[in-house]
């Protein structure tokens, strides 16, 4: 195979990886929006009646949703960083 064809195949392979990452980012953002809406509704419930019987349960749910959103945001940042600086797979680890 000629060098140009090899480079073209390599480019398609790398683009497929970045396309997959972009799709993952898009999916995570969609979930993050849904979690934010759920968090907002739970906060409103809790603020309307802070002395509810299930206030502790609502607070636990809020804490879990916050942790999930935090992890999602961190994952999106990591994926964006990978898109900006692709890691060479042939290099040995430096640690």
C-alpha positions as CSV (number, residue, x, y, z in Angstrom):
1,X,0.0,0.0,0.0
2,X,1.2,3.5,-0.7
3,X,1.9,6.0,2.0
4,X,-1.0,8.2,1.0
5,X,-3.5,5.3,1.4
6,X,-2.0,4.3,4.7
7,X,-2.3,7.9,6.0
8,X,-5.9,8.1,4.7
9,X,-6.8,4.9,6.6
10,X,-5.1,6.1,9.7
11,X,-6.9,9.4,9.5
12,X,-10.3,7.7,9.1
13,X,-9.5,5.5,12.1
14,X,-8.5,8.4,14.3
15,X,-11.6,10.4,13.1
16,X,-13.8,7.5,14.1
17,X,-12.4,7.6,17.6
18,X,-13.0,11.3,17.9
19,X,-16.5,10.9,16.4
20,X,-17.2,8.3,19.1
21,X,-16.0,10.7,21.8
22,X,-18.1,13.5,20.5
23,X,-21.2,11.3,20.5
24,X,-20.4,10.3,24.1
25,X,-20.0,14.0,25.1
26,X,-23.4,14.7,23.5
27,X,-25.1,11.8,25.3
28,X,-23.6,12.8,28.6
29,X,-24.7,16.4,28.2
30,X,-28.2,15.2,27.5
31,X,-28.2,13.2,30.8
32,X,-26.7,16.2,32.6
33,X,-29.6,18.4,31.5
34,X,-32.1,15.8,32.7
35,X,-30.3,15.5,36.1
36,X,-30.2,19.3,36.5
37,X,-33.9,19.5,35.9
38,X,-34.6,16.7,38.4
39,X,-32.3,18.4,40.9
40,X,-34.1,21.7,40.4
41,X,-37.5,20.1,41.1
42,X,-36.3,18.3,44.2
43,X,-34.8,21.6,45.5
44,X,-38.1,23.4,44.9
45,X,-39.9,20.6,46.8
46,X,-37.5,20.9,49.7
47,X,-37.6,24.7,49.8
48,X,-41.4,24.8,49.8
49,X,-41.7,22.6,52.9
50,X,-38.4,22.3,54.7
51,X,-40.0,20.4,57.6
52,X,-41.3,17.5,55.5
53,X,-41.3,14.0,56.7
54,X,-39.1,12.9,53.8
55,X,-36.8,15.9,53.9
56,X,-33.8,13.7,54.7
57,X,-34.6,11.4,51.9
58,X,-34.9,14.3,49.5
59,X,-31.6,15.7,50.7
60,X,-29.9,12.3,50.1
61,X,-31.4,12.2,46.6
62,X,-30.1,15.7,45.9
63,X,-26.6,14.7,47.1
64,X,-26.6,11.7,44.8
65,X,-27.7,13.7,41.8
66,X,-25.1,16.3,42.5
67,X,-22.4,13.7,42.7
68,X,-23.6,12.1,39.4
69,X,-23.6,15.5,37.7
70,X,-20.1,16.3,39.0
71,X,-18.8,12.9,37.6
72,X,-20.5,13.7,34.3
73,X,-19.0,17.1,34.0
74,X,-15.6,15.7,34.8
75,X,-16.0,13.0,32.1
76,X,-17.0,15.6,29.5
77,X,-13.9,17.7,30.5
78,X,-11.7,14.6,30.2
79,X,-13.1,13.7,26.8
80,X,-12.6,17.3,25.5
81,X,-9.0,17.2,26.7
82,X,-8.5,13.9,24.9
83,X,-9.9,15.5,21.7
84,X,-7.5,18.4,22.0
85,X,-4.4,16.4,22.8
86,X,-4.5,12.8,21.4
87,X,-2.2,10.4,23.2
88,X,0.3,8.4,21.2
89,X,-0.5,4.8,21.7
90,X,3.0,3.6,20.9
91,X,4.8,5.5,23.6
92,X,5.6,3.8,26.8
93,X,4.1,5.2,30.0
94,X,6.3,7.8,31.8
95,X,5.8,6.9,35.4
